[in-house]
Amino acid sequence: MPTSREPTGGPRPEPGTGPRPVPRPAPAGTRRDPYAGFGGRIGRTFGESEPAWPPRVRPDGHAPNIVVVLVDDMGYSDIGPFGAEIATPALDRLAEQGVRLTNYHTMPLCSPARAALLTGLNPHRVGYAMVANADPGFPGYGMEIADDIPTLAELLHDAGYATYAVGKWHLARDSASNAADDRRNWPLQKGFDQYYGVLEGLTSLFHPHQLVRDNSPLDIDDLPDGYYYTDDITDQAISMVASLRAHDADKPFFLYVAHNAVHGPLQAKPEDVRRYRGRYDGGWDALRETRFDRQRAAGLFPADTRLPRRNFEAGHEVGPWAELTPEQQRLYARYMEVYAAMVDNIDQNLGRLLDTLAALGELDNTIVIFTSDNGGTGEGGAEGTRSYFKRFVQHPNLPADWDPDVERDPELIGGPRSLVHYPRGWGMASNTPFRLYKGQTYAGGVRVPFILSWPAGLRTPAGDAGVRTPAGDTGIRAQYQYVTDITPTLLDLAGVARPARRRGRPVQELDGFSFVAVLADPDAPSTHHEQYCEMIGNRSYYRDGWKLVTLHRPGAPYDDGEWALYDVTRDPTEIVDLSAAHPDVVKELASAWEDAAWRNGVFPLADGSGALVIRNPAEERLRRPVTLLAGTPELERYRSAKLITFRSFDIVIELDEHAAGDEGVLVSHGDQGGGYSVYVEDGRLRFAYNEYGVLHEADAGPLPAGRHTVRVRAQAIPGLRWDWRILVDGTETGRLADVHQLIGMAPLQGISVGVDRKSPVSWPVHERHRSFRYTGRLKSVTYIPGPPAPDDPETLVRTLREAAATFE
């Protein structure tokens, strides 16, 4: 019998006499030998050959599952194990069987925190100096995770884990969140097998503006009655895990549950809100005191820790609850009831997920982490709001009549027709006992709750597998640890080594440190001894108990006079500024911050030049006229906004055939937080304009049967206003004058042709017709962007820059 080819090469028979001819050598680098590296033996037939299969990477049978639950904008004291009165029984159980890190720190804003958590690197190095809604053209603001920075999901996937993500992503730049993008920074391209959720930073919990499954935006007209986003993403997570176990009984999984709650707008299910009726009538001052008492009683802080006075810093101050009017107290208490209901619902859904793991026999060997991306927020302002998108705007020249609130029936607060946020007094209470809020580098912005549970591996009796802890351990850990420590710790617990090279190239080194030793021993020293932080000019530097920190005033110079110094070992609530007493420490830590900033890509710092307003010039293509044919899926939010924001524009609607009985929406853009729609009802053409929650309607007259061109013209006028005109076949038939333009995040929902999807622009129309698809023959809708408005901030900044360059 002729000699078969051995896997190592070996002697080969002459052509025509053996199992296979000797291949002609190919030019170097152009062709790979298909048999190179094969572990079996190759003959001309199966009978003359021996098979071999490449090994598949599979963790050993004891590898733990990993679940990371990340809440959005939740303060330190908002769950039971950290002092809250809110019902969180699922978290109570996790804390009892796991550990609480009471001195865990994060970044003060969402995208940077998420980048640090999922990579183990400082966020500026990854390219997330702030949220993924900016693109000023500097390395720290690249808003993309480079290929030489593997995510936790990629590393666990390489090690044989199934990897799933649900909920908020917010690591894809807003301009890269559309269906035409290359998706290189979407979840599936960053290591996840499956994804379901919202790519952007916020959404309506009753009507999410754009749901994405895996790599595809979903085109949805109507969501089911009773739909609630937090329930939905939990259902999806449970389905992913259940499906995995139906197909593979042993494969471990990594599940990343990133809630959009409790980010504004605050919205909760009615039955959850009812449980908190009257609970917050006593106000934020009393709430802070009772939460702080619980925290000290639970051993989260030494008994001599002091509660700071109410936040007093300019622009962030909180007044006494007792000085509010009874009407204000009733309204503000209602906001907090909704917030508490959202936290309660998160815990309910966590309980459902844990029950599923228990039913599958998986709970004991599952590591569960629960934490928040940053501290509680003060973005609701001193009064809170029932018009979140009107409050949540930044513009240098808001008109004098800009009211960041709208009137609403109190019974609507928290439901789908209101987009509310609580006053910053409640944000202060959320962050008990710390100062300030999300966005600042004081503890209120960066110190958040952290629970880690692993029944089979933590606090186990001697001799068991896992991380053994001393008898009588309370599970409280007061050591300083940082968000970049999560990835190395989870890799360590899972027994997965982070490689020095991946896919043929070096990977960037970690900034975080595994804290497994801290989990094992309450007396072990912290593994993270110093850390810089920066967020829109707010800075801090921590080193072994000292903390240097600023509260930066936008546009102010960056000088050493901004620094305050605290000994946070003795003064964890940052009350006593020691900078005057220890100028040497200030100088040393300020120099260390400067070095760390250059090493991590922090510079340039934001100043008064308006650089954060400027976007990549390539985005100008998004302002070209666009024609949307009937049946086109909903245009993504950012793409839609570029056609109308801070400018005049025309919408040209071509109707091929309109019959006498035809009706429905011709075009819609936006939702209950702000938007506009053109529709036909009862034979008449109508225009609805939702001005941040205030509905204006214009009747454009009868629309007779036939072929028509409907033109809607928005003229930008000074004072951030639009005048609207509706023309049918060239004749003006309707008008709406002098309404505020939609800016910032409004309209949140994109443009739809022939239907008003999900969250409606007009709630009365929604009640009558739901999404109200047009029944006639609609050919197309064309958007024609016009000149910038007088108040366009990007144009103002570019003009000032050009003038400065000319002067120089």
KAPENOR-V374118 format. One record per residue. RES is the residue in one letter. OMEGA is omega in whole degrees, -180 to 180 (999 if undefined). NEAR is the number of other C-alpha atoms within 12 Angstrom. D_FIRST is the distance of its C-alpha to the first C-alpha in Angstrom with 2 decimals. Layout:
# KAPENOR-V374118
{{RES	OMEGA	NEAR	D_FIRST} {RES	OMEGA	NEAR	D_FIRST}}
This chain:
# KAPENOR-V374118
{{M	-179	11	0.00} {P	179	21	3.78} {T	177	23	6.44} {S	179	30	8.76} {R	177	31	12.40} {E	-177	25	14.50} {P	-177	23	18.03} {T	-177	16	19.69} {G	177	21	18.16} {G	179	13	16.48} {P	-179	15	14.76} {R	177	23	13.48} {P	177	21	11.28} {E	179	16	13.54} {P	178	14	14.67} {G	-177	12	13.12} {T	-175	16	9.71} {G	-177	21	8.40} {P	-180	25	9.25} {R	180	24	12.88} {P	174	21	15.23} {V	-178	21	17.33} {P	175	17	20.57} {R	-179	10	23.80} {P	178	12	26.03} {A	176	11	28.87} {P	-176	9	32.41} {A	173	9	33.25} {G	-178	8	34.52} {T	-176	8	33.83} {R	178	13	30.34} {R	176	13	28.43} {D	-176	18	24.63} {P	-179	10	23.83} {Y	-178	22	21.05} {A	178	16	23.32} {G	180	17	24.09} {F	-174	21	21.65} {G	179	19	21.19} {G	-180	22	17.89} {R	-176	28	14.35} {I	169	32	13.57} {G	-180	26	10.61} {R	-180	20	11.50} {T	176	16	12.34} {F	-177	13	14.16} {G	-179	13	11.67} {E	-173	20	9.08} {S	176	22	12.25} {E	-177	19	14.96} {P	172	18	18.54} {A	-179	14	21.47} {W	178	11	25.08} {P	-179	10	27.66} {P	174	9	30.47} {R	179	11	33.70} {V	175	16	36.95} {R	176	21	39.03} {P	177	24	42.13} {D	-173	17	42.46} {G	-179	16	44.18} {H	-178	21	47.57} {A	-177	34	47.83} {P	164	40	51.20} {N	180	44	51.94} {I	175	42	54.38} {V	175	41	57.26} {V	178	41	59.61} {V	-177	43	62.79} {L	179	43	64.74} {V	-174	43	68.21} {D	174	46	70.04} {D	180	51	73.48} {M	-177	51	74.18} {G	-175	52	76.65} {Y	-171	54	76.49} {S	-169	46	78.78} {D	176	49	77.58} {I	-175	45	75.63} {G	-178	35	76.91} {P	178	43	75.17} {F	169	45	76.85} {G	-174	37	80.32} {A	171	36	80.40} {E	179	33	82.30} {I	-178	37	79.65} {A	178	29	77.74} {T	-175	30	74.22} {P	179	26	73.13} {A	179	31	69.38} {L	176	43	69.93} {D	-180	29	72.30} {R	179	26	69.53} {L	-179	34	67.03} {A	-180	36	69.64} {E	-177	25	70.47} {Q	-177	31	66.90} {G	180	38	65.90} {V	174	45	67.54} {R	173	43	70.01} {L	-175	40	69.96} {T	-178	38	73.63} {N	179	35	73.35} {Y	-178	42	70.37} {H	-180	43	70.83} {T	172	52	69.28} {M	-177	50	70.00} {P	179	46	73.13} {L	-164	44	71.46} {C	-176	46	68.54} {S	178	47	65.89} {P	179	48	66.13} {A	-179	53	65.89} {R	178	52	62.81} {A	180	45	61.08} {A	-179	44	61.87} {L	-172	46	60.80} {L	-180	46	57.39} {T	-174	48	56.52} {G	179	41	58.39} {L	174	41	59.92} {N	-169	44	63.54} {P	179	49	64.10} {H	177	43	65.42} {R	180	38	62.19} {V	180	42	60.30} {G	-177	40	62.79} {Y	177	45	65.05} {A	178	49	68.52} {M	-178	44	69.94} {V	-175	38	69.02} {A	179	39	66.52} {N	179	36	69.42} {A	180	33	70.12} {D	-174	31	68.57} {P	174	29	70.99} {G	178	21	68.37} {F	-173	26	67.95} {P	-179	26	64.85} {G	-178	37	66.18} {Y	-177	40	66.68} {G	177	36	63.29} {M	174	38	62.61} {E	177	41	58.83} {I	-176	43	56.44} {A	-178	27	54.38} {D	179	23	50.60} {D	174	26	50.92} {I	-179	37	52.99} {P	177	41	50.70} {T	175	43	52.57} {L	179	47	52.46} {A	180	41	50.65} {E	-178	35	47.92} {L	177	38	47.40} {L	176	44	47.33} {H	177	33	44.99} {D	-178	30	42.61} {A	176	29	42.82} {G	179	30	41.82} {Y	161	37	45.28} {A	-174	40	46.34} {T	-176	40	49.27} {Y	175	44	52.24} {A	173	46	55.57} {V	173	45	58.66} {G	-173	45	62.09} {K	177	42	63.48} {W	175	46	61.21} {H	172	42	63.68} {L	170	48	61.21} {A	178	40	60.76} {R	-176	36	63.61} {D	180	39	65.91} {S	180	36	65.22} {A	-177	32	61.47} {S	-177	38	61.80} {N	-174	34	61.58} {A	178	29	58.85} {A	-178	16	58.35} {D	179	19	57.59} {D	173	17	54.13} {R	-175	27	54.33} {R	179	24	52.87} {N	174	34	55.40} {W	-173	40	55.27} {P	-176	41	54.02} {L	178	30	50.48} {Q	178	27	49.93} {K	166	38	51.20} {G	-178	36	48.77} {F	177	36	49.94} {D	-179	32	47.73} {Q	179	35	50.80} {Y	173	38	54.41} {Y	178	41	57.60} {G	-176	44	61.02} {V	-177	46	63.28} {L	-174	47	62.20} {E	-169	40	65.77} {G	-178	42	68.24} {L	178	45	70.51} {T	171	46	70.93} {S	180	43	72.99} {L	176	44	71.84} {F	-179	37	73.05} {H	180	40	71.73} {P	-168	46	69.03} {H	176	46	69.12} {Q	175	45	65.39} {L	179	40	62.72} {V	171	34	59.14} {R	-177	28	56.02} {D	-178	30	52.96} {N	-172	29	53.21} {S	170	27	55.57} {P	-179	29	59.36} {L	179	26	60.44} {D	-172	28	62.94} {I	176	24	65.30} {D	-175	28	68.64} {D	172	25	70.03} {L	-177	25	69.14} {P	172	15	69.90} {D	-180	12	73.34} {G	-180	19	73.42} {Y	175	25	70.54} {Y	-169	31	70.49} {Y	-179	41	67.93} {T	175	46	67.64} {D	-175	34	66.84} {D	-178	32	64.34} {I	175	40	62.24} {T	174	37	62.25} {D	-179	25	61.07} {Q	178	31	58.23} {A	179	40	57.30} {I	179	34	57.32} {S	179	25	55.17} {M	-179	32	52.56} {V	-180	40	52.35} {A	178	24	52.38} {S	177	20	49.60} {L	-177	26	47.45} {R	176	23	47.97} {A	-177	13	47.16} {H	-176	12	43.74} {D	-175	15	42.98} {A	-169	17	44.83} {D	-171	25	44.12} {K	178	30	44.03} {P	-178	35	47.17} {F	170	44	49.31} {F	-179	45	51.81} {L	180	45	54.69} {Y	-179	46	57.30} {V	-175	45	60.46} {A	-177	50	62.79} {H	166	50	66.06} {N	171	45	68.36} {A	9	47	71.16} {V	175	47	73.60} {H	174	46	73.77} {G	-2	44	76.55} {P	-178	48	77.49} {L	-179	48	78.25} {Q	-177	48	77.50} {A	178	47	77.19} {K	-176	34	77.06} {P	-178	25	80.57} {E	177	19	79.90} {D	179	27	78.76} {V	-177	33	81.79} {R	-179	21	84.17} {R	-176	24	83.19} {Y	178	28	84.63} {R	177	24	87.87} {G	-175	21	90.67} {R	-173	27	88.43} {Y	179	33	89.16} {D	-180	26	92.82} {G	173	25	93.69} {G	-174	36	92.06} {W	179	37	89.81} {D	179	31	92.12} {A	-179	23	92.17} {L	178	33	88.43} {R	-177	40	87.70} {E	-177	29	89.91} {T	178	26	88.43} {R	-180	36	84.83} {F	177	38	85.65} {D	178	28	87.30} {R	-179	27	84.15} {Q	179	34	81.98} {R	179	25	84.10} {A	-180	18	84.36} {A	179	24	80.56} {G	178	24	80.25} {L	179	36	78.69} {F	174	34	81.45} {P	-176	22	83.92} {A	-177	18	87.24} {D	177	17	89.08} {T	-178	25	86.97} {R	175	26	89.27} {L	180	32	88.88} {P	172	27	89.64} {R	179	25	92.36} {R	176	30	91.41} {N	-173	36	89.49} {F	-174	18	92.21} {E	-175	19	90.44} {A	-178	12	91.60} {G	-178	20	89.63} {H	-172	30	88.06} {E	178	24	91.18} {V	179	34	91.74} {G	178	25	95.20} {P	177	24	96.53} {W	-175	30	95.68} {A	-179	16	99.30} {E	177	14	100.51} {L	175	22	98.61} {T	177	14	100.50} {P	179	15	99.87} {E	178	14	98.20} {Q	-179	23	95.82} {Q	-180	28	95.03} {R	-179	23	94.18} {L	-176	35	91.92} {Y	177	40	90.18} {A	179	36	89.63} {R	177	43	87.94} {Y	-177	49	85.45} {M	175	47	84.52} {E	179	39	84.16} {V	180	47	81.47} {Y	180	50	79.70} {A	178	46	79.74} {A	178	39	78.40} {M	178	48	75.41} {V	178	46	74.61} {D	-178	37	75.07} {N	175	40	72.64} {I	180	45	69.98} {D	176	37	70.31} {Q	-178	25	70.15} {N	172	33	66.88} {L	177	39	65.50} {G	178	28	66.47} {R	179	28	64.52} {L	180	36	61.41} {L	177	33	61.79} {D	177	19	62.37} {T	179	25	59.12} {L	178	31	57.24} {A	179	19	59.01} {A	178	16	58.10} {L	-177	22	54.43} {G	-173	18	54.78} {E	-168	32	54.18} {L	-176	29	57.63} {D	-178	30	57.56} {N	175	31	54.47} {T	172	38	55.66} {I	178	43	57.38} {V	173	47	60.23} {I	175	38	62.22} {F	179	42	65.39} {T	180	49	67.38} {S	-179	48	69.12} {D	178	53	68.30} {N	-178	49	71.88} {G	179	50	75.35} {G	-168	52	77.74} {T	172	47	79.24} {G	-173	41	82.70} {E	175	38	81.79} {G	180	41	83.97} {G	-177	33	86.99} {A	-174	32	90.19} {E	-170	37	90.75} {G	-178	41	87.29} {T	169	41	86.65} {R	179	45	86.02} {S	-170	40	84.54} {Y	-176	46	81.60} {F	176	44	80.58} {K	175	41	84.16} {R	-171	38	84.45} {F	177	32	81.01} {V	175	24	81.74} {Q	179	19	82.31} {H	-176	24	84.48} {P	-174	20	87.09} {N	176	17	89.71} {L	-179	24	89.71} {P	-175	18	92.85} {A	-177	11	95.79} {D	180	13	95.41} {W	-180	23	91.77} {D	-177	25	91.86} {P	179	33	88.58} {D	173	31	89.33} {V	176	30	90.11} {E	178	22	92.15} {R	170	22	90.16} {D	-179	15	91.18} {P	-180	22	90.43} {E	179	20	88.53} {L	-175	25	85.98} {I	-179	38	85.19} {G	-179	42	81.60} {G	-175	37	80.59} {P	-178	37	78.71} {R	178	42	81.89} {S	177	41	82.68} {L	-170	49	80.81} {V	167	51	82.55} {H	-177	48	82.29} {Y	176	47	84.32} {P	-176	43	86.92} {R	173	40	85.89} {G	176	44	88.05} {W	174	51	85.36} {G	175	53	82.72} {M	179	52	84.75} {A	177	49	84.75} {S	-175	52	80.99} {N	178	50	80.55} {T	8	52	82.89} {P	-169	51	83.75} {F	-179	43	82.66} {R	171	45	84.24} {L	-160	49	83.34} {Y	167	48	80.39} {K	-180	44	77.07} {G	178	42	76.93} {Q	-178	38	78.86} {T	166	41	77.55} {Y	-170	48	80.11} {A	179	48	78.73} {G	180	45	79.52} {G	-169	48	76.90} {V	-178	51	74.15} {R	-171	49	74.54} {V	179	49	73.04} {P	179	54	72.03} {F	177	50	68.65} {I	173	41	67.18} {L	180	45	63.79} {S	173	44	62.70} {W	-173	40	59.62} {P	-178	32	60.57} {A	-173	29	57.43} {G	-180	35	57.53} {L	178	39	61.17} {R	-178	34	64.19} {T	177	26	62.06} {P	178	19	63.05} {A	180	15	61.80} {G	177	12	58.35} {D	176	14	57.11} {A	175	21	54.55} {G	-178	31	55.92} {V	-177	30	58.96} {R	-179	28	61.53} {T	-176	33	65.19} {P	175	20	68.33} {A	180	15	70.14} {G	180	14	72.92} {D	180	23	71.37} {T	-178	25	73.19} {G	179	37	70.29} {I	178	36	72.53} {R	-177	36	71.27} {A	-179	32	73.81} {Q	175	33	71.55} {Y	171	38	71.26} {Q	-169	43	67.86} {Y	-175	45	66.85} {V	179	50	64.81} {T	-179	42	62.15} {D	-175	37	61.47} {I	-179	48	60.01} {T	180	42	56.53} {P	179	39	55.93} {T	-180	37	57.41} {L	175	43	55.23} {L	179	38	52.08} {D	-179	27	53.19} {L	-180	36	53.87} {A	-179	37	50.53} {G	-178	25	48.67} {V	179	28	47.37} {A	174	22	47.47} {R	-174	33	48.70} {P	173	26	46.31} {A	178	17	47.57} {R	178	17	45.24} {R	-179	19	44.02} {R	172	15	41.75} {G	-180	10	41.72} {R	180	13	45.48} {P	174	16	48.15} {V	-180	22	50.18} {Q	-177	25	53.93} {E	178	23	55.38} {L	168	33	57.15} {D	-178	34	60.92} {G	-178	32	60.97} {F	177	33	60.61} {S	177	31	59.21} {F	176	36	62.06} {V	180	36	60.12} {A	178	26	62.38} {V	176	36	65.41} {L	-176	42	64.02} {A	-171	34	63.64} {D	180	27	67.03} {P	-179	28	70.27} {D	179	19	71.56} {A	178	19	68.63} {P	174	20	69.59} {S	177	31	68.62} {T	-177	29	65.40} {H	-168	33	66.83} {H	178	23	69.83} {E	-174	27	70.75} {Q	172	42	70.22} {Y	172	43	71.67} {C	176	49	72.38} {E	177	46	73.64} {M	179	45	74.39} {I	177	40	76.43} {G	173	33	78.42} {N	-172	41	78.87} {R	171	44	77.51} {S	173	42	77.06} {Y	179	39	75.64} {Y	172	39	75.02} {R	172	31	74.75} {D	174	24	75.10} {G	174	28	77.90} {W	174	33	79.63} {K	174	45	79.34} {L	-171	46	80.63} {V	174	41	81.01} {T	164	40	82.67} {L	-169	35	83.87} {H	174	32	83.67} {R	-178	23	86.11} {P	179	20	84.37} {G	180	17	85.51} {A	178	20	87.07} {P	177	16	86.15} {Y	-180	24	83.57} {D	-176	18	85.71} {D	177	26	85.96} {G	178	20	88.95} {E	-170	23	86.61} {W	166	34	85.00} {A	-176	38	85.98} {L	180	40	84.79} {Y	170	36	84.25} {D	-171	28	83.38} {V	172	33	81.20} {T	179	22	80.73} {R	-174	21	84.46} {D	-174	27	85.06} {P	-179	36	82.02} {T	169	33	84.06} {E	-179	35	84.93} {I	-172	27	88.71} {V	178	22	90.02} {D	-176	25	89.26} {L	-175	24	89.20} {S	180	27	88.62} {A	-179	17	92.18} {A	-177	14	91.98} {H	-180	20	88.63} {P	179	20	88.44} {D	179	15	86.11} {V	178	27	83.53} {V	-179	33	83.95} {K	-179	22	83.37} {E	-178	23	80.32} {L	176	34	78.62} {A	177	36	79.60} {S	178	20	77.94} {A	177	25	74.84} {W	-179	33	74.80} {E	179	28	75.05} {D	-179	18	72.14} {A	-180	27	69.98} {A	178	30	70.95} {W	-177	19	69.76} {R	-175	17	66.56} {N	177	31	65.73} {G	-179	29	66.80} {V	-177	35	70.01} {F	4	27	72.09} {P	177	26	73.75} {L	178	34	75.98} {A	178	30	77.54} {D	-177	21	81.09} {G	-176	20	83.70} {S	-180	24	82.05} {G	-176	26	80.40} {A	-178	28	76.88} {L	178	30	75.37} {V	-175	27	76.77} {I	177	26	74.91} {R	178	28	71.53} {N	180	23	68.74} {P	179	15	70.13} {A	179	13	66.92} {E	178	19	68.31} {E	178	17	70.91} {R	-180	15	68.45} {L	179	29	69.01} {R	175	27	72.63} {R	174	21	71.92} {P	-179	23	73.05} {V	177	26	70.51} {T	180	25	70.40} {L	179	28	69.09} {L	174	27	68.33} {A	-179	28	69.12} {G	178	24	66.27} {T	176	23	65.28} {P	-179	25	64.25} {E	177	36	66.74} {L	-176	40	67.02} {E	-172	39	66.32} {R	-174	41	69.41} {Y	177	38	69.30} {R	179	34	68.42} {S	-176	37	71.30} {A	-178	34	73.73} {K	-179	39	73.20} {L	-171	39	74.66} {I	-168	44	77.97} {T	178	40	78.68} {F	180	37	81.73} {R	167	35	82.21} {S	177	35	83.64} {F	175	35	81.29} {D	171	31	81.29} {I	-179	40	79.30} {V	-176	35	79.13} {I	180	39	78.29} {E	177	32	77.59} {L	179	36	78.25} {D	-180	21	77.05} {E	176	24	78.99} {H	179	30	81.25} {A	-175	23	82.82} {A	-177	19	85.99} {G	-177	20	84.28} {D	177	29	81.40} {E	179	35	81.32} {G	-178	37	79.13} {V	177	43	78.10} {L	176	50	77.48} {V	176	51	76.32} {S	180	46	76.40} {H	178	49	75.75} {G	-168	50	76.24} {D	-178	48	77.22} {Q	177	50	79.94} {G	-180	48	80.06} {G	179	43	80.93} {G	180	47	80.02} {Y	177	50	81.24} {S	176	48	80.50} {V	-176	51	81.73} {Y	177	48	81.95} {V	179	40	83.74} {E	-179	29	85.58} {D	176	18	88.31} {G	-176	22	88.23} {R	176	27	89.01} {L	-175	38	87.02} {R	179	39	87.09} {F	178	41	86.08} {A	178	45	85.43} {Y	179	43	85.41} {N	-177	40	84.52} {E	179	39	86.16} {Y	179	46	84.35} {G	175	43	85.33} {V	-174	32	88.56} {L	173	31	88.09} {H	180	28	89.94} {E	178	29	89.89} {A	177	27	91.08} {D	-179	27	91.76} {A	172	31	90.84} {G	180	24	92.47} {P	173	22	91.33} {L	-175	33	88.09} {P	177	24	88.71} {A	177	21	86.07} {G	180	20	84.26} {R	-174	21	82.12} {H	166	27	83.03} {T	177	29	82.29} {V	179	40	83.19} {R	175	36	83.53} {V	-175	46	83.95} {R	176	35	85.33} {A	-179	40	85.43} {Q	178	34	87.76} {A	180	33	87.49} {I	-178	26	90.96} {P	-180	23	92.19} {G	-180	24	92.05} {L	-178	33	88.43} {R	172	31	89.46} {W	161	35	88.40} {D	-178	28	90.52} {W	174	37	88.70} {R	177	33	89.54} {I	-179	37	88.05} {L	175	31	88.36} {V	-179	31	87.61} {D	175	20	87.23} {G	-178	17	89.06} {T	180	17	91.97} {E	-179	21	92.41} {T	-179	26	92.65} {G	-177	30	92.17} {R	172	31	92.49} {L	-170	31	91.90} {A	163	22	93.52} {D	174	21	93.31} {V	180	33	90.53} {H	175	39	88.54} {Q	174	45	85.22} {L	-178	40	82.02} {I	-178	38	80.51} {G	180	31	78.33} {M	179	38	75.82} {A	-4	43	77.69} {P	-179	44	76.57} {L	179	46	73.69} {Q	-175	41	72.07} {G	-176	43	70.79} {I	174	50	71.85} {S	-179	48	71.18} {V	176	43	71.86} {G	-177	40	73.45} {V	172	44	73.44} {D	-170	44	74.66} {R	170	43	71.67} {K	-179	42	71.74} {S	-173	48	74.80} {P	170	51	77.52} {V	-179	50	79.96} {S	179	42	82.74} {W	177	35	82.80} {P	177	20	85.36} {V	179	31	83.10} {H	180	29	80.16} {E	-179	14	82.28} {R	-168	13	83.15} {H	-173	23	79.84} {R	-174	26	77.03} {S	166	35	74.77} {F	178	37	76.75} {R	180	32	74.30} {Y	-175	33	76.08} {T	178	24	76.24} {G	-180	30	77.04} {R	179	28	74.90} {L	-178	37	74.42} {K	-173	28	72.82} {S	172	29	72.55} {V	-178	36	74.13} {T	175	34	74.44} {Y	180	37	75.43} {I	179	28	77.27} {P	179	33	77.94} {G	-177	23	81.23} {P	178	23	82.82} {P	176	26	82.72} {A	177	29	85.52} {P	-176	24	88.27} {D	-178	28	86.95} {D	-175	34	83.26} {P	-180	30	82.46} {E	178	29	79.58} {T	179	22	81.87} {L	-179	24	84.59} {V	180	23	82.32} {R	179	21	80.99} {T	179	18	84.58} {L	179	18	85.74} {R	180	19	82.88} {E	179	13	83.65} {A	179	12	87.33} {A	179	12	86.61} {A	179	10	84.41} {T	-180	9	87.21} {F	180	8	89.77} {E	999	7	87.72}}
